[in-house]
Amino acid sequence: MSAATVDSALVTFSTMTTGARWMLLLEVALPALATMALCAGVWWLGVSLIRSRPFRASLGWIFGLAACLMLAGALLGQLAGGIGRAMIVQDLAAADPGVEDVLWTLLVQFDLAPVGWAFALALIAGVFEIGRRLQRDTEGLV
């Protein structure tokens, strides 16, 4: 065999720069904030359904906030992870410049699925706002 390629590499570090650690932490923490906001919205929806008042003004805001956090958290989290890995490769290349031939300097793998979920959550926020208005208008009719 005259040539070979490697698609991925698993590297374990005993020490890492603080900036790279923070970037890799942000890669995981930002999408987790979106998940927590979505869970809060679903919990509040459950409480509202139990109280027979499913269309509250706060639900629209919570789902809208979750949509914004999902969009920002997913895209910025992926970017932060790429920057963190670039910082690590830069530190490795300082010791051996041949590392840049093996490892990519900036490796960002964009997953655009959270963007679609964010748009879906924004539509759900709109539905709850319209439902709140309809609920308020029909209260006087009964």
N, C-alpha and C positions, 0 to 999 in steps of 0.2 A: 504494500500500500504506500503510495507516494504522498498522500495528503490526508489530513484528518481535520475535523472541525468539532468544536465544543459549543453547545448551545447555552449551557449554564455552568456555574461554578459555585461550590459551597466553600466559603472561607470563614474560619473562626478566628476572632481577634481576642487577644488578651487585654489590649488597651486600645482605646479609640478616642478621638478628640471629642470635646464636649459639644461642639457645634454639630458634628455628625450624629451624636447620640440624640440631641434635641430634634434634629430633622427626622430621624427614624422614629422617634416617639410621636412626633406630629403626624407622621404618615398613618399611624394607627389611631391616634387620639381624635383627630378631626372627624373621620367618619363615625367614630363612636359617639360623638356629640349629636350627630344627626340621628343616630339610632335611638339615643335617649330621648330626644325631642319627639320622635315618632311614637315611642312607647308612652310618653306622657300624654300625647294626643289621644291615643287609643284608650288609655286608662280613663281619661276625662270623658271620652265618648261613652264608655261603659257606665260611668257614674251618671252621666246625663240620661242615658237610656233607662237606668234603674229609676230615676226620678221623673221619668216621662216627659222630659224636656230635652229632646235630642239636638235641637238647633239653638245652640247658645252662641253668642258673639265671640266668646273666647275660643271656641273650637275652630272657627275660621282662622283666627290669628295663630293658634297653635300649629295647625296644619300648614299654614303659610310660612311660619318660622321654620318648621321641619323641612319644608321644600327648599328654602334658602340655605339652611344648614347642610342639607344633603348635597345640593349643587356645589356649594363652596367647600364643604368638607371633603367630598370625593375628589374634586379636581385639585384643590390646594394640597390635600393629603398626598396625592400621587406625585405632585410636583415636589413637595418637601422630601419625600422618599428618594426621588431621583437626585435631588441636590445633596442629600445625605450620602448616598452611594458615590456620587461624584467627589465629595470631600474625602471619602475613604480611599478611592482610587488615586486621588491626588497625593494623599499621604503615602500610599504605597509606592507611587511613581517617584517620590522624592528619594526613596532609598534605592529603587531600581527602575530606571526609565523604561525598561522592556515591559513593565506591567501594563502600560498603556496600549501595547500591541495585543495583549491578551484580554484585558478587561475594558469595557466601554467606559469612557469618562463620565458621560451623562446618560444613564439608562432610566428612561421613564416609559413605563408601559401604561398607556391610557386605556382605562376601562370606562366607556361612555354609558354603561347601563344605569349608573346612578343619575345621570342627566335625565333619562327617560322617566325614572321614578320620581325625580324632583318635579317634572312637569305634571305627572299624574297627581302628585300631592297638591300642587298648585290648583289643579282642576277640582280636587276634592275640597280644598279651602273655599273655592268659589261656590261649589254646591252648598256648602254649609252656610255661606253668607246669604244665598238666595233662599234657602230653607228657613233661615232665621227671619227674613222679611215676610215670607209667606205665613209662618207661624204667628208672627206679630199681627199681621193683617186679619187672620182668621180668628184670633182670640175674641175680637169684638163681635163676630157673627154668631157665636154660640150663646 
